[in-house]
Amino acid sequence: MPLSDSKFESEISRIQGDLRGYIISISGRSADCDDTLQETNIFLWERRSEFSDGTNFKAWAFKVAYYKVLAHRRDRIRRGEVVFSETHTEH
């Protein structure tokens, strides 16, 4: 059963600080954080009917944020911006 809109808003509000911190930690770019956070929140709201009460809201939101960060990284690469690899090689 989906959450009511007011309960869903409450869940989103409750995790904003954690979600922001998570986005910064996996993106490494605080400059993109606000855009990614907003896109994540919009996606969650638009798909709120797909979330079932009793499941882990925070895990669902973090998974969405993860994919939004990947999309931002992909877009930066397409624009020719420098994106550092997560793996390091030594010479």
N, C-alpha and C positions, 0 to 999 in steps of 0.2 A: 504494500500500500504506500503510495507517495506521501510525502510530508505536505502539510498545509503550507501555503505561501509564507505565512508569518513565521512558522517553525523553520522553514528553509532559510529565510532571511536571517533568523537568529543563528543558525548553524554557520552560514557564510560569515557573519560578523564575528562569531566566536573564534574562527581560525585565521583571521586576516593577518595577524602578527606572525604566526607560525608559517603561513603560506608565503608571506613576503620574505621571511628569512630563508625558507627552502628555495625559493626562486633565485635569490641572490647566491646561495651556496652552490647551486648546480650550474648557474649561468656564468658566474664569475664577473658579472657586469651589473652593478647597481643602476647604471644608466638606463637599462632596458627593463628594469624591475616593474616600474609603474605600468608600462604598456602591457607587459606579460601578465601582471596581476589583474589588470582590467579585463584583458581578453579571457583569462581563466574564469573570472567572476561572471562575465557575460555568457560564456559557454555553459557554466554550471547552471545559471538561471534558465537559459533556453532549454536545457535538458533536465530540468528539475523533475519532470514527470517520470524520468527513467530511474531516479533514485528511490530505493525502497527503505522505509523507516526500519530501523533495527540493524542496518548494515553500517559499515564504517565510513561516515561522511568524510572525515579527514583523509583517509586513504584514497578515496575516490577523487577528492579535490587535488591531492598531491599528484596523483597519476595524470590528471588533466594538465596540471601545471608543468609536469615533466615534458609532456608532448608539446606544449606551447613554447617551452624553452628550446626544444629541438627545432621547432618551426622557425623561431627567431634566428637561431644559429644557421639554419639552411638558407634563410633569406639574406643574412649578412654575407654568406659565402657567394651567393648568386650576384650580389651587388659588388663583389670584389673586395669587400672589407677583410682585413686580416682576422682570422680566427685561429687561435692556437690549438694544437692537438692536445688531447688529454694524456697522450703518451709522450715520453721524452726519450730522445736518443742521445747518446754521448758519443763523441768522436775521439 
